[in-house]
Amino acid sequence: MKRTAVSVVFLAVAFVIAARLLRNDVERPQDVVVSRAARDHRKLILMLQYIGRDYRDAVEDGSIINPFEYREISTFCDEVIEIYTGFQQGLEKSETVFELQQLRQMVYEKSDLYSISDLSKTLVNELSAELATDSSPLTTPDLASGKRSYQAGGCPVCHGLMGDGDGWAAGWLEPAPGSFREEGRMRDATPYYFFNVIELGVTGTSMPSFEEAFSSQEVWDIAFYLMTLRDGFNPQPPGGSLDLTLTDLATKSDLDLMEEMADRGQQGDLSAAIDFLRGRPEVLE
């Protein structure tokens, strides 16, 4: 990774922060001073999300295909246990600790993607509830605002204007910036994951924290907007009620939602119906 490219990324973020601080017309009613404990809670959630999402890039059929990714995921497995036991004193033998240790063992054994993904999602849901971590927006996201914030906030420098991961600095970064257009990965993504990535940044990559650049609601706007960039995005109004909530849209992937709706016996083009709600979450109000 070239130092010049990384410097440009952080300069872009600094510019956005400075510009917003000089604007007196920006209302940030949800902004609060985030405690160290709250940040640790969110960092723990993000690392679990990262493990479940990026394990596919590290291991295939029981073999390591990307040593860098595998090393990072293994490190995260150790860190989540350390963080959790650090602020949950006396719970070293709890069910949650057992599940975290199980996840670490499964990664060490290079288990299959489904098992890793399933357990990481379970832990994200359990810990979000246990630690009272906000996992969905308080106000329905504004995707038009999210698009403006994405384009003006320095994101295209790395991810490209259309989210292809082909920004002018991308070629100098290792690992390369993610694409928001890749259908397989985006089908398994959630706005909640993107919210945490944008707010906290990702250790070991050139993705910085934008916590000081945007309000929490603006980050949710961007996170929901990113879900509409997927290749093949085809919004079509559902034929009937899909019985979903804003929290469902925020915390569940397209694949999870389609599986749940199919289990409930819902008919029609579920993928297109979910795309419709992704693009117009206000219809759930």
Secondary structure, 3 states (H helix, E strand, C coil): CCHHHHHHHHHHHHHHHHHHHCCCCCCCCCCCCCCHHHHHHHHHHHHHHHHHHHHHHHEECCEECCHHHHHHHHHHHHHHHHHHHHHCCCCCCCHHHHHHHHHHHHHHCCCCHHHHHHHHHHHHHHHHHHCCCCCCCCCCCCHHHHHHHHHHCCCHHHHCCCCCCCCCCHHHCCCCCCCCCCHHHHHCCCHHHHHHHHHHCCCCCCCCCCCCCCCHHHHHHHHHHHCCCCCCCCCCCCCCCCCCCHHHHHHCCHHHHHHHHHHCCCCCCHHHHHHHHHHCHHHHC
